[in-house]
Amino acid sequence: MNSRIAVFAEGGRPVESRSIEVPAPGRGQILARTALGGVCGTDVHLRRGDFDLPFPVVLGHEGVGIVEQLGEGVVRDAAGVSLAVGDAVYWSPIPPCGRCYYCTVEKDFSSCTQSAWFHDADLPGWGSYADYVTLPAAMSVYRIPDGTSPEAVIALGCALPAVLQGFDRAGESGVIDTVVIQGAGPIGLSAVLAARQRGAGTIVVIDQHENRLATARALGATATLTLDTDAAERKRRVLELCGERGPRLVVEAAGVLSAFGEGVDLAGHNGAYLLIGLWSGRGQVPIDPTVVVHKNLRIVGSCYAQPEHYYRAMHLAAELEARIPLTDIITHSFDVADANAALDAVERGEAVKAVIRPDSALRAPLPGGTR
């Protein structure tokens, strides 16, 4: 079986279109036809050259697919749900080793010393900028619940699992009443949903793109601020909206260094500043540590997500789909051969969420739940 793939070979250069022969799945593996591959901001950073990788890789760490073949021994998904050819599946894209300190003691698979975030483009694997994916035995794969559209599950890609982990790590128990979110890309929009789930009555989102702010409002943001104003004016508005104590939680979802200093300034006393978006790129910013001390401020970093957060994100999407326009978050779709155009749309801020939707997927409708 032949599969087209979009390959990142060298930073600063366009993504390349290639093809690869995909064999039948081995023991414990799953062969799936890609239905939708999410385009993440990290992919944009890769193309820019912000990361050095040891070999060319197939892009796409967000994906839903339709099971084509099950390898020997595969009868259930990672949650024990029966699995069959034709089922729609969603996967956590990091196959951990299951034998290192982080896997066995801390249960932090994203820190696994032997895990693979990407796979060699010369080998079949899970990169979702492709017609077909081969999901390895160590990867957590979940059957999408009946009646749930794959579009709703992929609409927030890896962002919703990452935000669910971030809110866990922020350590705020009970209701988080006031939340400020820096950025209205997929991470910021996921934070809006998570804040709503935690009972926040005030959710303020800051971004430079009106199309993204409009989506944030549709998902439940109570106020939005643009970057057309200066930082002092934004802080004045935040205090006006959240009260003189400031927000209980500020979420960095912008992925730009300049957001950090402003986030520390915006955070309220005895609150928390949660960093999720600054996963990509490098740099330094000045900070006055006395501000952190005087505010009793907790600064929490959260790197990626665990399989449990993918499972929770999938079921949260299934629960919310009937009430919230999750599928409308997807504003742009591209074929595998048009991966560079997809990355361009995300980099320019034109897309709220862009996906790779292979032409082959367009010719084969997605299941609406068959069992």
N, C-alpha and C positions, 0 to 999 in steps of 0.2 A: 504494500500500500504506500503510495507516494503522498507526501505532505509538503505543502509550501510553508516556509518559515521566514520570519523577519529576524535578521541577525545583527547584533551589535558587535562590531569587530574592533573598532578603534575610536577613542574619544575625539570629538570634534569633527567627525565624519558622518555622512548619512548612514542610516540603517540599510543593510543590504538584503535583497530578496534572493533566497536560495530555496532548494528543495532537498528532501531527505527521504530515504526509504524507511518506512516504519514497519517493524516486524510484529508478529503476534505477541501479545503480552506474555511475559514469563510468570513463574509462580508468584502469587501475591500481588501481581501488577494488574492495572486496569488500563485498557485502551479506550479512549473517548474521543468523539468528534467534538471539536471546539464549537460551542454555541456562541459564546461571548467572551472576549478577553478585555479586561479593563485596562485603560491607559492611565498609568499612575505618574505623578510628578517625579517620582524617582527615576522613571524611564527617561524623562527629559534631562535630568541631571547626568545620567549615564551617557547619553548622546553628547552632552557638552564636554564630557571628559572629567567630571568631578570625582570619578572613581577609577581605580586601576584594577582591571580584571586579568587573570592569568591566561585566558583564552577567549575566543569568540563565543558569545552566548546567544541563545534564543530569548528575546525579550518577552515579558508578560508574566507577572507573578500574581495576577488576579484572573480567575477563570471559572466559568461554568461550562459543563459539557454534557454530552449524551453518551452513555455507555455503549460502545460498539462490541467489545469483547471483554470477558472476565478471565483473568489468568487462573491457573490451577489453585484451588483452595479458597478463592474469593466468592463468598456467598452473602456476606453482610458488609455494611459500611463500618466506619470507625466507631459508631455509636450503637452497633448491634442491630441495625435495621436491615431487613432483607434487601438484596440488591440484584437487579436483573438487567439484561440487555434492554436498551431503550429508556432506562431511568435517567433523569437529570441529576447531575452531581456537582458539588461545590467542594473545593479542596483548600487546605492550608498548605502553602507552597514551600514549606521547609521540611524536608525529610530528616529528622534527627537521628543520631546514632543510637540513643537509648542506653548508652553505656558509660557516659562521662559524668563528671560531678554535677554539671548543670542539668543534665537530663534526669539523673537518679536522685539527687539530693534537693536541689532547688526547684526542680520542675520548671525550668526556664529554657524551653527548647530553642528560643531565638538566640540564646547564648551558647548553644551546643558547639563544642570545639571542632566537631567533625561534620557539622551540617553543611548542606549545599543550598545557597540561596538561588543560584542559577545553575544551569547545566550546559555542558559543552555542546556547541552547535553541531558538532559532528556525530552526536549520539542522540537517540530518541529520548525525549524527556517531557517536562511539564510546562515549558514556556508557552503561554497561551496566544502569542502572536503566530498562530500556526493553524493548519486545517485539523490536525490530530495531535493529541498529547498522550504520552505514556506516563501514568502515575505510578511511582515506585511503591513497593510493599510497605516502606516505612512512613509513607505520607498519609496524613489523616484526610480521608475522603468521606463526605457526607451526602446522603441522598436528600435532594430537595423535597420538602413535604408536598403532598398532593395539593393541587389547587394554587400553588405558589408559582408566580412567573419567575423564570430565571433572570429576567430584566430587573425585577425588584431586588433580587439577591445581589446582583453584580453592580447595581447602581452606585453603591458606595464602596465597592471594591475592597481593598485591604484597609480602608480608612475606618470603617465601622468596627471591625475587630480590634484595630489598634486603639481606638478611642475607648472601647469597653475595657480593655486592659488598663489604659491610662486612668480612667475614673476609678478603677479598683486600686491602682497604685497611689492615687492622690489621697486615699485614706479618709475621705470625708464620709462619716457615717450619717445615715438618715437623709433628710432633705437638704439639697444644696439650693438655697433660695435665690441667690443672685449670681449670674455667670456672665463673664465677658469672653468672647471668642475672637481671637485675632486671625482673620482669614476665613473665607467662605468657599474654599475648594471642598473636595470630598471630606477631608478631615474636619474642617470647620462645620460642614453640614451634618456630619455624623455627631459632632459634639452638641449641636442643637437638639438632635433626637435624644442623645443620652441625657442632656440636661432636663429635657421634658420628662423623661422616664424617672428622673430623680426628684421631680416635683418643683423645679425652678419656676418661679413666677416672673422673674425678670431675666431675659436672655438677650444680651446685646452683642451684635456681630459687626465687626469692622472689616471692610474690604474696599478695593479700588474699582471693582467691576460691578455695575448695577445688575447685570444679569444674574450674577451669583447672589447678590444681596436679595434680589427678588425671590430666588429659590429659598434662601434662608428664612425669609418671612413666610413663605408657603409651608415650610416645615415646622414653624412654630417660634421663630425669633420674634421677640416683642418690640425690638428697636434695632435699627441698623445705622451705622455711621460710615461715612466715606473718608478716604484719605485726602480728599480735597481740602479738608480743614487741617490745622496744625495740631501737634501733639497736645498742647495746652488746652485747646478747645475741645479735643476729644476727651481729655480727662475731666474737664468741667461737665461735659454731657454725661459721662459715665457716673460721676458722683450725683448728678441730678437724677439719674435713672435708678441707681442702685442704693442711694442713701449715703450719708456722710461717712459711714464706716468703709465704704467701698465694696466691691464685689467679693463674695465668699471664695470664688474660684475664677481664675483667668486661665484660659486655654490658648497656648501658642499653637496655631494651626496654619501659620503663614508660610513657614519654611524659609524665611529671610532673616538674616542676622539683626537687622534694624528693629525687628519686632521685640527682641529680648529686653532691651533697656526700657522700652515703653511698657512692656508687660509687667516688669518689676514695679514700675511707677504706678501702674493702674491697680495692682493687687491691693486688696483691703487688709486691714489689720487682722491678725490671727487667721488669715486666709492662706490659700495655696496658689502657686503658679505652676501649671502643668505643661511641660514641653513635650510635644509630639511631632510637630511639623519639621523641626530642625534636625531631621535624620540625615539629610543629604547636604553635601558641600562642606566647606571648611571656613574657619575664620575666628576672629576674636573681637569681643566688644568690651568696653570698660563698664564696670559696675561698682557702686559704692556699697561695700558689705554692711556698713552701719545701717543702711536702709532696711536690709534684710533682718537685721537684729531688732531694730526699733519696731518693726511691724510684726515681729514674731512670725515671719513669713516662711513657709515651707516651699522650696523649689524642688519639683519632682520631675525627673526624666522618665520617659517610658519608651522603650525600644520595641517596636513591632507588636506581636501578639502571640498567644498560645493557641493550640487547636481548640480549646474550650471556648475561646472568644470567637473563633470562626463558627462554631456550632451555635453559640448564643446569638451571634449576628444574623445567621441564616434564619433562626426562629423568630428573632425580633422583626426582621423584614417580612416574614410570613404573617406575623401578627398585625403589623402596621399597614400592610399594603392596601387593605380595604378602606382605611381612613385617611391615609396620607399619600400624596401623589409621588411615590418613590420612583416609578418608572419614568416620570417626567424629568428626573434629574439627568437622564441620558439625553444629551442634546445633539451628539454627533456620532455617526457610525462610519467605519472605514473597513475596506477589505484588507486582508493580509498584505497584499501588494502595495497598499497605500499607507504603510506604517509611518513613513516620514510626515505625511500630511496630518495624520492623527497627532503625532508629537508636536507638530507646528501649532495645531489648534489649541492644544493644552498650554503650550509655552506662551502663546499670545493672550491667553485668558478668554478666548472665544468660546471654548467649551466649558460648560459646567461639569459634565462628565462625558468623556469620549470612550468609545469601545471599538475593539476590533470584532467585526461580525463577518466571518468568512463568507464569500459568495456561496460556498457549498452549504452553509447553514441557512442561507436565505431560501434555498431550494428545498429544504427539509424542515417543515415547521417544528417548533419546539413543543414537547409534550406538555399538556396542562395537568398532568397527574393521571396515571393510568391504573393505579391500584388504590 
